[in-house]
Amino acid sequence: MNRSLESPPQAFSTDPWKTRIDRAFARALLIPLAVSIGLLALLLGDTVYRSFSVQVVRADEGPGKTYPFGLSANEILRQELLARGYTEEEISSSLQDPTERRVLLLQNRVELMWNTQDGPFRYVVTGLRDERVEDFSLAEGLRRWNELKANLGEGERLVLNPWLDQSFLTRPPSRSPLTAGIGVAIWGTAWVLSLALLIAIPVGVGTAILLEEYLREGTLNRILEVNLRNLAGVPSIVYGLLGLALFVREFGLGPSILAAALTLGLLGIPVIVVTSREALRAVPESLRQAAFALGATRRQVVFRVVVPAALPGMVTGVILSAARLIGEAAPPLLVGAAAYVPFFPNGPMSEYTVVPVQIYLWVSMNIPEFSRVAAAGILVMLAMLSGLYLMALYLRNRFRREW
């Protein structure tokens, strides 16, 4: 009569020692996670810190003056050229001609500095031949600011230099760290990534549909699945060697954007296939059966029912694949990404460089200031990757369906 109130048999009870061990093991797993997050935060903080410096720069021409906030780039260039001894006629002619004005902006970096010897938030113009007299870390420079300001010589200026500024994103590279930018590398990355995705998306999504909807069982399915898993684990440098032998030399494409896009497209296909297959598997079988019961053909079921339902997961996979391709440096290097490209690419057969290769070039330079330029470039690449990952997270949460 009272059996329902009795305690459950010992065989179904929970072992307290096992519970304690599981709890201790779960807590122990938090230690490496916390250490890794701390190290990543430390590396990010160090990169941000290195992207600022305090400098004493001597102007090659002119008095090295600064300009108040609010002036236009044309007015700043006009005043700077006047200080260098140019006439009003020469200045007007140069600024009205688009080609000559572009050359002036390439040779002279107009930048808003956070602090100068004349006060905070003032513009300075840095020429290609301007000389860096001293360069200090952010902490040391701020500590010695008044001392450095008092010892400025003729034509010298003291600046708190944020290496990552608006003009850094649009300037071409330069052999002088004071005027180097990442604009050409960003444009080259956009070209390569766009063409690579145009190649990888149709092949990857089509392969996933073929394996999941048409070849679910069979020898061909197993062979393709094994090969795709193997390709997903191949190091990226192997794809670079394949692209060098096949696209650059055999097909005669040379060190062009198209050769790099084909190589990175091959690298991105396995990732897109795997994520697309997972998205297709998540669609309930009942949807397929219901569509077949209504008289739909196999093609109608796949492309009007299954693929639209799996599309959010496929898009997320494509974005994650794009994020991986942006960070790859070995394949573009092997297929001919040039270390120094001073012009913007204008077509698939142009020479090019990409952001990881440009950062590698700056890190390998012997001039110390290029390490600060590289830190600014790393922040740009991290911002691009973070944007793609946040977009993938948003799409996954926004369009996620509970079946």
Residue pairs with C-beta under 8 A, 6 or more apart in sequence:
7 13
44 382
47 375
47 378
47 379
47 382
48 375
48 379
49 137
49 138
50 371
50 372
50 375
51 162
51 163
51 164
51 372
51 375
51 376
51 379
52 138
52 160
52 161
52 162
52 163
52 372
53 135
53 136
53 137
53 138
53 141
53 160
53 161
53 163
53 369
53 372
54 135
54 136
54 137
54 138
54 140
54 141
54 142
54 144
54 145
54 148
54 158
54 159
54 160
54 161
55 132
55 133
55 134
55 135
55 136
55 141
55 158
55 159
55 161
56 132
56 133
56 134
56 135
56 148
56 152
56 156
56 157
56 158
57 64
57 124
57 126
57 130
57 131
57 132
57 133
57 156
57 157
57 159
57 178
58 64
58 130
58 131
58 132
58 133
58 153
58 155
58 156
59 127
59 130
59 155
59 156
59 157
60 127
60 129
60 130
60 131
61 84
61 85
61 127
61 129
62 80
62 83
62 84
62 155
63 83
63 154
63 155
64 155
64 156
64 157
65 83
65 118
65 157
66 113
66 116
66 117
66 118
66 122
66 123
66 124
66 157
67 76
67 79
67 80
67 122
67 123
67 124
67 125
68 122
68 123
69 112
69 121
69 122
69 123
71 79
71 123
73 105
73 110
74 95
74 101
76 110
76 123
76 125
77 91
77 95
77 104
77 105
77 108
77 110
77 125
78 91
78 95
80 108
80 125
81 90
81 91
81 94
82 88
82 91
93 100
94 100
94 101
94 104
95 101
95 104
106 171
106 172
107 127
107 128
107 179
108 125
108 126
108 127
108 128
108 179
109 125
109 126
109 127
109 167
109 171
109 178
109 179
110 123
110 124
110 125
110 167
111 123
111 124
111 126
111 165
111 167
112 121
112 122
112 123
112 165
113 121
113 122
113 123
113 124
113 159
113 160
113 161
113 162
114 120
114 121
114 160
114 162
115 121
115 145
115 159
115 160
116 122
116 124
116 157
116 158
116 159
116 160
117 149
117 152
117 157
117 158
117 159
124 157
124 159
126 178
126 179
127 179
128 174
128 176
128 179
129 176
130 176
130 178
132 177
132 178
132 369
133 156
134 148
135 368
135 369
136 144
136 148
138 160
141 148
141 160
142 160
145 158
148 158
149 158
152 158
163 372
163 373
163 375
163 376
164 376
164 379
164 380
167 181
168 181
168 182
168 376
168 380
169 181
169 182
169 183
169 186
169 380
170 181
170 183
171 179
171 180
171 181
171 182
171 183
172 181
172 183
172 184
172 341
172 342
172 343
172 344
173 180
173 181
173 182
173 184
173 185
173 340
173 341
173 342
173 353
173 358
173 361
174 180
174 181
174 342
175 340
177 365
177 367
177 369
177 370
177 372
177 373
178 369
180 362
180 370
180 373
182 355
182 358
182 376
182 377
182 380
183 344
184 341
184 342
184 343
184 344
184 345
184 353
184 358
185 353
185 354
185 355
185 357
185 358
185 377
186 355
186 380
187 344
187 345
188 257
188 337
188 341
188 345
188 352
188 353
188 354
189 326
189 354
189 355
189 384
191 257
191 261
191 345
191 348
191 350
191 352
192 257
192 260
192 261
192 264
192 332
192 352
192 354
193 264
193 322
193 325
193 326
194 261
195 257
195 258
195 261
195 262
195 265
195 348
196 260
196 261
196 262
196 264
196 265
196 267
196 268
196 325
197 265
197 268
197 318
197 321
197 322
197 325
198 261
198 265
199 261
199 262
199 265
200 264
200 265
200 266
200 268
200 269
200 272
200 321
201 272
201 318
203 265
203 269
203 272
204 268
204 269
204 270
204 271
204 272
204 273
204 276
204 318
204 321
205 272
205 276
205 314
207 224
207 228
207 269
207 273
208 272
208 273
208 276
208 277
208 279
208 280
208 314
209 276
209 280
209 302
209 307
211 221
211 224
211 225
211 273
211 277
212 277
212 280
212 281
213 280
213 298
213 302
213 306
214 298
215 221
215 224
228 270
228 273
228 274
229 270
231 269
231 270
232 270
232 271
232 274
235 330
236 267
236 328
236 330
236 331
237 330
237 331
237 334
239 263
239 264
239 266
239 267
239 331
240 263
240 330
240 331
240 332
240 333
240 334
240 335
241 334
242 263
242 266
243 259
243 260
243 262
243 263
243 266
243 331
243 334
243 335
244 334
244 335
244 336
247 253
247 258
247 259
247 262
247 263
247 335
248 254
248 255
248 259
248 335
248 336
251 259
253 259
253 262
253 349
254 336
254 349
255 335
255 336
255 337
255 338
255 351
256 336
256 348
256 349
256 350
256 351
256 352
257 345
257 347
257 348
257 349
257 350
257 352
258 348
258 349
259 335
259 336
260 331
260 332
260 335
260 336
260 337
260 352
260 354
261 348
263 331
263 332
263 335
264 325
264 328
264 331
264 332
267 324
267 325
267 328
267 331
268 321
268 322
268 324
268 325
271 317
271 320
271 321
271 324
272 314
272 317
272 318
272 321
274 317
275 313
275 314
275 316
275 317
275 318
275 320
275 321
276 310
276 313
276 314
276 317
278 313
278 317
279 310
279 311
279 312
279 313
279 314
279 316
279 317
280 306
280 307
280 310
282 310
282 313
282 403
283 306
283 309
283 310
283 403
284 403
287 305
287 306
287 309
288 301
288 305
288 306
291 300
291 301
291 304
291 305
292 301
296 304
296 305
307 314
309 401
311 399
312 395
312 396
312 398
312 399
312 400
312 401
313 396
315 395
316 392
316 395
316 396
319 388
319 389
319 391
319 392
319 395
320 388
320 389
320 392
322 388
323 385
323 388
323 389
323 392
326 355
326 356
326 381
326 384
326 385
326 388
327 356
327 381
327 385
328 356
329 354
329 356
329 357
329 360
332 352
332 353
332 354
332 356
332 357
333 357
333 360
336 351
337 352
337 353
337 354
337 357
338 351
338 352
338 353
339 353
339 357
339 361
340 353
340 361
341 351
341 352
341 353
345 351
345 352
353 361
355 377
355 380
355 381
355 384
356 381
358 377
359 374
359 377
359 378
359 381
362 370
362 371
362 373
362 374
362 377
363 370
363 371
363 374
